[in-house]
Amino acid sequence: MTESQKHIKPASPDLFDHDKPEEACGVFGTVAPGRDVSRLAFFALFALQHRGQESAGIAVDDDGHLTAIKDMGLVSQVFKEQTLKSLSGQAAIGHVRYSTTGSTRWANAQPVCLNRNGHTLALAHNGNIVNTAELREIMGPQGIKLTSTSDSELLAALIATNPAEDIRDAVAESMPRIKGAFSVVLLSQGTVVGFRDPWGVRPLCVGKLEDEHYVLASESCALDILGAKFLQEIEPGQMAVITDGKLELRQVVEPKKRQGFCIFEYIYFARPDSVINGLNVSQARNRMGEELARESLVEADMVIPIPDTGTPAAIGFARASGVPYGEGLIKNRYVGRTFIQPDQNLRQHGIRIKLNPLSEAIKGKSLVVVDDSIVRGNTTQKLVRMLYDAGATEVHLRISSPPITHSCFYGIDTATNTELIASEKTVEEIRKQVGADSLEYISLAGLQRALGRPAEDFCRACFTGNYPIDIPAELKLSKHRFEQIEQDPAAKEPADKEPVA
Ligand code: SF4
């Protein structure tokens, strides 16, 4: 990739009618001497690709010598056979990213690498820190000059500047100071440390490979691809230290009474084959569809999903309502982020780049159309139009999340409050705007019933405005708040490969 390419932004997701909240990141870590650790990281990141498609990176420790490769693009675009071969070692961490804090640029790709006590640490973060101003003050004049606009580098700098000799102590002393959502893996001198905020906002789990080596990953689907056995979630406020064949779990910060696991992980973000807190994501979505059917039954000829994320809820809706399930929209499964901009003509048909109606299946039928969420509403309007054009006689929209009325500050890009259609309009106004015959959302109580756990276990702030972790006023202004920070000129000309320490 040339220097100029590095700074090209991927085409706006809107061009491809992607009206969904954007997931933040996926992380992975392992210590597995004798194994090809970069290949383990590659396939784990491959399984976690849904959690971030803008950049990918792997850092490997080879007898204390750390090398990191990261770039813009999908995992399979960033890493080729030769690249992986150049990343040999005994321990590795990896990261896939969608920008949350900080804009889309190379310097914000992870893992972040910083010098600490003459060694290098690499860090990969899923979430969003809310007390960044306070952390800058804590580090004060001894703070490291930051090279990126991401809060993750700030987090790495906090740990790097901690005077404790042992990396575990540096992490343990730093954790209580960090406020916000963080599921982190860190690599330093052959040790991988994973840690999670005391609210437990983002997932992080640990598993064991067949050869007894341990792995950490955002979701259990990444363990499955490696043949690793799921052991447990890293609990809120817990730290997991992995060395050669050993796992040490330490409760560093008391878990908060009012927990904050992101309920949207179950609705949309996590992969359906992942199991989180003992609940399979696909089954959770089936149950959301069943609840939705009980709450808002309608007479129709067929239930169809907006694929793929609407599919499990549509199956549940069909099961509970007795209305037959069918496919009415075909998704191009290979569509991802692209650097190629469509021309004006293609732009007009943007939605068909991703979804195309099966006219033969839907012509002359009244449809229940199940989707997981509506963010801005622009795509939904085009979808409804497309279904009528393909011959549907009625379109009844059923949404397996409650209306999204508030922005997320914990690592998800849900757009600003004013861009969220449900923050400005009633359900009936939205129905009129998107042009459907009827529109119903699952209720918060119905969602809770589907998950079988109390509301206090979850963050549901994008539906209620009740944020489990206080949000400083300045943070509410913009996710690009670090853009004004003076940049280290060296950061503007990054090398593709970072050989460090
Ligand atoms: Fe998840 Fe919404 Fe809470 Fe963000 S605000 S963590 S998207 S539930």
Residues whose N, C-alpha, C, O or C-beta is under 5 A from the ligand:
A	BS01	SF4	C262 I263 F264 S407 C408 F409 Y410 I412 C459 R460 A461 C462
